[in-house]
Amino acid sequence: MLGVCYYPEHWPEHFWQRDAERMRALGISHVRIGEFAWSRLEPARDRFDFGWLDRAMEILHGAGLKIVLGTPTATPPKWLMDEHPEIAPVDEQGRPRGFGSRRHYTFSSEVWWKESARIVEIVARRYGTHPGLVGWQTDNEYGCHDTTLSWGPEDLKAFRRWLRLRYQAPEQLNEAWGSVFWSMEVASFDEVVLPNLTVTEPNPAARLDFWRFHSDQVAAYDRMQCDIIRAHSPERWITHNFMGFVNDFDHWKVGDNLDLAAWDSYPIGFVEKFPFSEEERTRWAETSHPDIAAFHHDLYRGVGKGRFWVMEQQPGPVNWAPWNPVPKPGMVRLWTFEALAHGAEVVSYFRWRQAPFAQEQMHAGLNLPGLDELSPGGREAERTGRELAALGAFPESGKAPVAILYDYETYWSTVIQPQGRDFRYEELAFRWYEAIRRLGQDVDFVRPGGSLKGYALVLVPCLMQVSEAARAALDEADGLVLFGARSGSRDRNFWIPETLPPGPLGETLGLRITQVSSLRPGLSERVEGAVEGSATRWREYAEAEGTVFARFADGAPALLGKDRRLYVAAWAEGALLESLMRHVAEKAGLTLTALPAPIRLRRRGDWVFAFNYGPESHGLPVEADRFLMGGPTLEPHSLAIWRES
């Protein structure tokens, strides 16, 4: 169940055998290699050096390690960038992004696609049937460092081609985009310009299509690599390592290409990346927030159609956040078990040994830069390996009682037109997840249009464009469904629906929205009734045909709906969100367990896992003889496992 990321090209060859033996002794079974090695594999055009990788793979395989090989396309070498500078991405201000780090390519470049296909096929042909190879990773961290969108000549050419296929005629594009507004009409697709560098905001429909276009490019690029790998490496699985809180492309569509999903878990680094309050950032600085890793485990289990890995697990301080504290003792072990509790097949640490050079020299590994000295995180991984061996096989994960519908297009839409500066879709979805997990619930993530049958409660924090497939799946859901504000508020062309929001959901919910109000910090709207608290950031003015369960202070509906379909016409947080989640969970018939802020539960089969992110011990109301690990006192920064009675 444990793996590690290894870079043999970074170390003298006489290190390799000893490293492989120590990996196995530590309880590691899988090793990922090769994802940044293009310049070592092909130091000049058509001049290849595979000898070092041949020898490294033989050593790793000989030590009993299972190899995951990465395609090296995240780092095009300097000679290729010099030959074809048009490969480079261009930022929103029209400036090329240069060579000297990684992910320095645009998905729109035809030359780049050909070069990627060439190197992937060469590597897949050579190693595709290697006896030590069990799987592949395509590229590395699509979208990281804001590299999904690009605004260069290659992107414009590809965008125009994408629009021709989508709209067929410029008249249809003009109609869809509402181009009559401000005389934005075009007479041909060759007149379309990129939606940047405008005097004021660009057309939101054009921006949404530009985002859709780039997202489709990512999925198609990944599919190209997968097709080549499958042709030359049968019976090996394929994954990609997604990055947390990167929403710039549709991960569900990339997941369609893969056998399983993976993601790179840096819980402490993500505390600085997410819009937490300063108080929360300080509280969770050395442990991470209890829901950051879990949120992504559940999301990528969904993206991977029930299968996922943690391809990179933070083993100590990282180097890339504004502040990079050392994790509290015990947290590396806790994060590992937490991933496995959520269904991970393997947790792979990044990296085997801390690099003493280049951009990531401040990033911890399982070993210090010296040859044979484990880091503090490495010692926790060693302990975890022993404990996993003693526990044996984990039971299978079952279906969770709660589903969250997660939609990347809604993220793009709310970035394009937030209406209120602090309306952030990813934050809204995370807070709903946090609130339902505080009630002891397990959660599955489902894509729009995915089956929702069998869930007692379905949460839809926001779904701005409701496709026919999404509406059909929501209609067929047999549990209670709660929709958040702005759901159904735009059609596929970014128009307000003729029937007013929530558009195609209006008849089901028995309401329509006539006005919206974004609330600056300091403004709030009191809500009372079946749920109580104060709405912040956003409220809506609804006309109700169905039942009203709670109202704003002015008497307007705040929580309303028909049958088992509810709609909250506000941004709920704090006491209101807690009250709302308790109300819908009880209405859905769920058994609730109110948890202290640092404690989370997760079930896998008949095993129950408890995780303590806090500095104090907590008692567990469980008989001592049911524990598989730990006991009735849950220690700080630790975990316990028991069997349900």
N, C-alpha and C positions, 0 to 999 in steps of 0.2 A: 504493500500500500504506500510505500515511500519512494520518491525519486529525487533526482538532483540534476541541475543544469551544469554542464561541464564544457570547458573550452580547452581541449588539448593543445590547440595552436597557441595558447597563451603561455605554455609552460614547457620547460625542457623535456625532451622525450623520455629521459630516465625517470621522471616523476610518474609517468602514466601507469605503469604496472602497480606501483605501490598505492597510487590513488585508487585504482580499481579494487584492489584487495581491501583497502580501508572502507570503501563504500559498502561493499558486501558485509563487512564486519559490523558496520553501523546499522544494518537492516535495510539498506537501500536496494531496490530491485530494478529500477528503471533509471536511465540516464538520457537526457536530451543533449544533442550536440549539433553543430554545423550551421546554425541559422544566421550567423554573421560572417561566414568564412569565404565569401566569393573571391576576395583578392588573393587568398592563399590557394584556392582551388584553380583559379584562372588568373595568374599574375599579369598576363598580357593576352590580347586577342588570340584565341585558339592555341594558346600555350598552357597546357594543363599540368597540374601537379597533384595527383591523387595519392601518392605514396604515403604521405603522413596520415591521411584520413583512413586509408586501408589498414595501416598498422594500428592506429588508435581503435578502430572498430574491432579488429581481431583481439586486441588486449581486453577491451571491455567485454566482448562476447565471451572470451576465454575465462574471464572471472565470474561468469554467470549472470552478467547484467543484460537487461533487455534494452535495446537502443531505440530511441525516437530521433529521427533525423529531420532537421529543419531545412526547408528550401532557403537559399541564401539571398532572396530577392529584397530583403529589407535594407540591404547596404550595397547598392550598385558601386562598383569600383571606379577609381579615378580615371583610368584609361577609357572606360565606357562613357563617363560624363564628358570627357574631353572630346570624344568622337561625336557625341550627340548631346549637346547642351540643352536641346529642347526637351529632354527627359525631365529636367528639373521642375519642381512645382513653383507656382507664382502666388504670392500672398495677395490679400484683398486690396492692397495699395498698388498692385501691379509690379512688385519687386520680386525677381527670382530668388528662391531660397537655395543657398549654395551647398557645395560639397564640404564635408568636414565633420559630419556626425552620422545620422542615419535617417531613413525614411525620406530621402531626397529624390522623390520621383512623383510624377502625376499619373494617376490611373488612366488619363486620357491619351497618353502618348502611344501611337501605333508602334513606333520603334521600341518603346519600352515593353510593350506586350510581346513583340517578337523576340527581344533579348531575354525576357523572363521565360518564355516558352522554351527557348533554346537551352538555357542553363538548367531548367527544371528537368527537361528530357535527358540531358547528358547525365545528371546526377541520378535520376530515377533508373535509367538503363544500367548504370554501373552498380548501384547498391540495392536495387529493387527487390532482389531475391536473396540478399545476404541473410544467412541463418540467424544472426543476432538482431535483425531489424524486425520490430513489431509494429511500428507505426510511423506516421509522418506528421510534421507540423508545417502548414503552409505559411510562408513569410513570417512576420512577427509583429503582433500588436497593430493591426490595421487601425488607422485613425489617431494613433498616439501622436502627441506634439502638434495637434491641429493639422493633420495631414490628409484628411478626407477631401476637403474642398480646395480647389485650385482655380486661379483666375487668369490663366495665360492663353496664348494663341492656340495651343493644342486643345485646351479645354473648350474654347469657343467653337472650334471646328467640330469637336465631338458632340457638344451640346446641341448645335444646329442639326446634326445628323439624328440625334435622339428625338428632337422636337418634330422633325419630318415624319418619323415613324409614329409618333404619338398622335399628331394632329392632321397629317396628310396634306392640309392646305393652310396657308397663312390666315385665311378668313376664319377658320375654326380656332386657330391660336388666338387671334384677336378677340373672338367672342369669349373664349375660356378665360382669358386674362383680363377682360374688361378694358382692352387697350384704348377704347374711345376716350377714357378718362385721361386728361392731360395730353391728348393727341399722341398717344404712344403706339398707334397702329403701325404695322409694317406691311409692305407689299410683297415681301418674299422672306423665306427663312434666312437668306443671306443678310438681311437687314437686322436680324436679332443681335443684340449686344449682351454682354455679361451684366448681371445685376449688381454692379459695384461702381464706385467712383461717381455716383450720381450727386446732383446738387442737394437733394433731400432724399428721403427714403425711396428705394426702388419699389416697383410693383410687387406686392406680397405674393401674388400668384406666380410671377416669374421666379421669385426667390424660392418658392416651394418646389417648383419644377426643377430648378437648378439643383436643389438638395436631393430631390428624387433621382435625378440624373446621376449625380455623383454616387449615391448609394447603390444604384444599379450597376455602376461601373465597378465598384468594389466587389459586389457579389459575382459579377461576370468574370472579373479577373481571378478571383479565388476559384471559381468553377473551372476555368481554363487550367489552372495548376492541378486541381483534383483529377480532371480527366486524363491528363498526362500521367500522373502518378498511378492511377488505377490501371492504365494500359500496360505499365511496366513493372508494377509491384502488387501482384494479386495477393489477396488474403492478408493484407496489412491495412490497418485502419488509418484514417486521416482526421486530423483536428486542426484547429487554429486557436491561438491563445489571445482571446479578447482582453481588453483593458477595462478596468472598473471606471464607471461614470463617464465613459466615452459613448455618446449617443448620436454621433454625426452620420452614421449609416445604419441600415436596418440589419441588426444582428440575426434576426429570425431568418432572413433570406440567405445570409452567408451560412447559417446553420443548416439550411437545406442541402448544402453541398457536402456536409461533413458526416462522419460516422459518430462522432462525439464532439462536444464543445469543451474548450478549456478556457481558463481565465487566469490572470496574474494578480495575486492577492497581496496587496501592500496596505494592510489595514491602518497603520499609523500614518503613512503618507497621505491616505485618502481623507483623514480628519482635516488636513489643511486644504484639500482640494474641494471639499463639500462646503456649502454655505451654512455651516453651523454658527451659532452665536459664539462670542469670545469665551463666555462662561463654559459652554459645552466643549469647545476646543481645549481649554485648559483642563477640564475634568477628565477628558478621554485622551489626553496627549500621549500618555505612555502605555495605554492599553488598546486604544481605538474605541470607537462607539460600539456597543454590543450588537448592532444590526448592520454594520457596514459589510463585513465579510459574509454574513448570513444572507443578506439581500442578494448579493451576487452569486453565492452558491445556488440559491433557489432559482434565480434568473437563468443562469447558464445550464442548470439541469433541464430547464424547459427548452432553451435554445438547442441543446444537445439531444433532444427527444428522449430524455430520461437518463442520459449518460454524460458525465462531465469529469474533468480533471482540474486540479489546481496545478497549472504548469510552472508557475513561479510563486513560491511562498516566501514572504519576508522572513528572514531568520535573525534579524537584528536591525540596527539603524540603517536607513536608506540615505541616499545622497541628493534627492531631487526636490524635496519639499522645502518650503520656506524655513521650517525648523525640523530637525531630524533627531528626536530623542531616542535613547536606548529603551527598548520595550521592558516593562516590568518583568522580573524573573517569573517564569511559568507561562508567559503569554505565547511563546513559539509553540510549546506543547499544546496549550489550549486551542490555538488557531488550527493546529493540525487535526486534532480530534474533532473540532467543530466542523471542518470541511468533510471529514469522513461521516460524521453524523448526518450531514445534509445529503449524503449520497455520493461523494467523490470516490472515484475508483482508485486514484493515486493522488497524493500530495507531493509535489516535487519542489524542493527548496532551490531558491536562487541565491547563491550559487555555491559550488563546492568549495572554492577558495577565494577569499577577497583579493581583488586585483590591486597590485601596488602601483599601477600606472593608469593613465588616461582618465576619461570622464567619470568612471564609476569607482575610483579608488577609495572613496569614502563609504561605499556600499558594503555592508557586512556580508560574509559568506558563512558556511558551516565550519570553515577553517580560517585561521589567521593567515596573512600572506606567507608565513613560513610553511614548510612542507607538511609536518605531522602534528600540528597543534590545533585542537578543536577550539572554536570560539564558544562563548556562552550559549549562543543559539545552537551550535553544533552539539553541545553536551545535552541540551534539551531534546534535540532530534534523536540522539543516541538513546536516551531514556525512553522516548516515545517508541522507538523501534523495538525495544525489549518488551514494553507493555503491549504493543500490538501482537507480538509473537505469542504472548501469554494469553491474550484474549481469544485469538483464533478468528474464524470467519464471522463477519458482521451479518445480521439478518438483512433481508431485502427491504428496500424502502417501499412504502405503500403510498397511495394517493392521499394528499393532504385534504383536510376539510374545507380549506379556504383557497380560492384562486384570486390572483390579481391579474387583470388585463393590462399588459404593458405594450405601449405603442410608440415606436420611434418617430413616426410622422407627426404625432401630437407634440413631441419635443421640438421638432423643427418648426412647427406652426406657432408654438408659443414663444420661441426665440424670435421668429420673424415679426410677430405681432403680440408682444406681451401685454400691451394696454396698461398694465401696471408694472413698474420696473422690477418688482420682487415676485412676479408670478413666474415660478420656475417649475416646469413639469416634473423634472427628476426629483426635486425636493418634495413636491406634493406626493408623488408615488412612494418615496422613501418614508415620509411621515405616516402615511396610511399603513405601510408595512410595519413600521415601528410600533404603531398603536395596537394593531391586531396581535403582534407578537408579544406585547406586554400583557396580553390576556392569555398567554400560554398556547397560542395556536401555531400549527405548522401551515406553511404556505407553498403553493405551486404558482409559477408564473405561466400565463397562457397568452399566445399571440392573438391579435384580432382575427376572428374567424375560426379560431381553434375551438374544439369541443369543450363545453362547460358543463356537460352532464356529470352528475355524481358529486358535485360540490355543494355543500350546505350553504355556503356564502360566497358570492362573487363580488369583488371590489373593482370598480372602474373609476380610478381617481380622476381621469379626464380622457375622453376619446373624441377629439374635435371633428374628425371626418369619420362617419359611420358607413362603412362599405356594406354592400348587400350581404356578403359572407359574414361580416361581424354582426349585423342585425339578425341574421338567421340563427347564428350560434347563441346570441343573447336571448332570442325568443325561445330557443329550445332548452335553455338552462332551467334545471328543475329546482334550484335553490333560490334563496333571496339574493337579489342583485341591487347593489347600491352604486348610483352614478354620482360623480362629482361635477362641480360647476364647469361650464364651457363644453360639456359633452354635446355632440351633435350641433355645434354652433357654426360650422362651416361645411360646405359641400366639397367635392373632390377638386373643384377649381378655385377654392378659397372664397366662394361667395357665401353671404348669409342666406340660409335657406328661405324659400318663398313663404313657408309656413312659420318662419321664425324658429330660433333655437328652442328645444333641442332637435329640430329637424325631424328625421325619420323616427326618433324616439318619442316624439310628442304625443302620439296617440297612445302608445304603450304606457307612458307615465301620466298622461292626463294633465298636461301643462304646456305653457309656452312662455318664453322669456321676452319681455318687452324692453327692458333696459338693463345695463350692467354698470357697476360702479367699482372702480379700483380705489382702494383705500390706502392712502399714504401712511407711513409709520406714525403712530399716535392716534389714528382713527380706528374705531371698532364699532360693531353693531351687535347689540345684545340679542341673544336667542333664548327663548323659553318654550317649554312644552315637554314633549317626550325626551328631548335632549336639551341641555342647557350649557351656556357658556357665551363667549363672544367671538363673532366672526371678525377676521382681520384680512387685509390685503384685497379682498374681492367679495362683493355681494351682487346678487341678481334680483330683479323684480319679476316675480312669476305670477301668472294668472293660472289658477288651479281649477281643474275639473274633478280631480281625484281627492283623496283624503289629505288633509294637512295635519302633520304630527307635531310641528313646532313652528313658531312664528318669530319674526323680528319684532323689535319694540314698537314699530309703526304698524303692526298687524299684518304685514305681508308674509306670505309663506316662506319658511326657511328650509323645512324638511317636509317633503310631500311625495305623493305617488299613488299608484293603484296596485291592488293585489300585493304581490311580492316583488314589486319593482319600485324602488325609492330613489329620490333625487335630492341632493343637498345643494341649495342655491347659494353657496358661500365657500370661501376658503376657511376650513375648520382647522384650528390648531389648539394646542394646550388643552384646557378643560373641555372645550367644545368637541374637539376631536376624540378625546377619551370617552366622553359621554356618548358620542355618535357611534363609535366602534362597539361599545358595550351594548347599546340599544340594538344594533343590527345583528350582533353576534347572538344575543339572547333571543331575538326574534327568529333567527335561523335555527335555534335549537342546539347551539353549541354548548359544551361544558367548559366553563371559563376558570382560569387560574390567574388571579391578579399577581403579577410578579414585581418585586422591587426593581428599581431602575437598572442595576448592574446584572441582573439574573435573566437568563434565557433558557428555555427548554427546547428540545428537539427529539422526536421519536423516530426510530428506525426499526421497523418490525415491532417486536415486543420489548426492545431496549429503549429506555428513556435516558437522555443525556441532559445534564444540568451544567451550565457554564456561568462562572462568576467573574465578571469584568471589574469588580470593585475591590477596595482595600480592606473590607471587613468580612468576617465569616457569617454564614447564614445557615440556619437549621433547615433540614429537609424532612418532611413528615413521611418517611419511608422506613419500613422495618430493616434492621441492620443485615438480616440474612438475605436480602434481595439485591445487595450491591455486588456488582461485578468489578467496580473500581471506586475508590473513595468510600465515604460513609455518610452517616446522618448529618455531619457538620461539613458544609461546603466551604473549603478554605479559600482565601483571597487568590485571585488569578489562577484558579484551578477548576477542576471539573469532577463530576461523579457520573457513574453509569449504573443503572439498576434495571431489573426486569419488572415489567408491569405484572401486577397480580391478576 
